[in-house]
Amino acid sequence: MDVEARFLDKVIKTSGCWLWTGTIGRLNGYGTFSVRQKKVYAHRWAYEHFVGPIPEGYQVDHLCRVRDCVNPTHLEAVTQEENLRRQAAAVTHCHEGHEYTEKNTRVTSYGTRRCRTCSTKQGSLRAAEKKRIRRETRAPDLACLICRTPIPMTKRLDTKYCSPPCARSGKTQAERERRQAARLA
């Protein structure tokens, strides 16, 4: 059986697309085909066989956006830049289903589109997560040993008192306790 007959044996021709029924790559979804014990992409082989050679540095783009289509009228040799531009234009909604409109879309410094609704939601989730972490990892509330007033974070280094008067009072109280303990011993 010649190569073309083997190829067409693995194709279902519909009213539009020619769907590849042979091996399809698990990672990229493109059909593969063996020609002289070498694997080639089915859509590239179809283009080269039915249309002509693919120019150097060009890719074969599916105009129908169906990866397992091998219909030569649905294939076009284009640059990678054009292929990526077409892919991006074909995506009309973000992964959460929000439509890319002028109001709901921002373009990153890399030139990719981002959904404003999702970005806002992600920012809120990140802020809530940061707040939760701060709350869980914050130091326990410290209070003055004399008057039980909370000690601010800025004064917590190694103090046990909220102010100098409490500190003097605490030192004199500790001194009295030490003297009393010495008398009892």
C-alpha positions, 0 to 999 in steps of 0.5 A: 500500500502506498503512503497516500493510501495509508494516510487516507485510510486513517482519515474520516472526511466530513463536510468540512474537516478531515479528521485524523483517526490514527495516532494522536499525541497525548501531550499536544493533540496532533496526529502522527504518521510514519513515513519510511520509519520516521514519525511526522505530524499528519497535518504537516505531511498533508500540507506538503503532499497536497499543497507543497513544501513548507517554507523554512521557518514557517509552521502549518496553522489550522484555520479551522482550529481543530488540531486533528484536522488534516484537510489541506484547504484548512491548513496554511503555512505561516510564521510562528508570530502569525500562528500565535497571534491567531491562537490568541485571537481565537480565545474569546474567554478566560479560563473562568469563562469571563469574556475578553472585552475592552473593559474586562481585559488588560494587556501585560508587559509581555503582551498577553491578555489578563481578565480583570475580573479574575485578577481582582478576585486573585488579588483579594484571595492573596490579600485574605491569605496574607491576612490569615498568615499574619493573624496565625503567626503574630506574637501572642498579646503581651501585657504589662506585668503591673497594670496589664496594659497591652504592650505595643509591637514596637516596644516588645523587644525585651520589656515586661512593662508598658511605661517607665513608672510601671517599670520602676514600680515593678523593680521595687516590687521585685526587690521587695519580693527578693528581700522577703524570700531572703528573710524566709530562707 
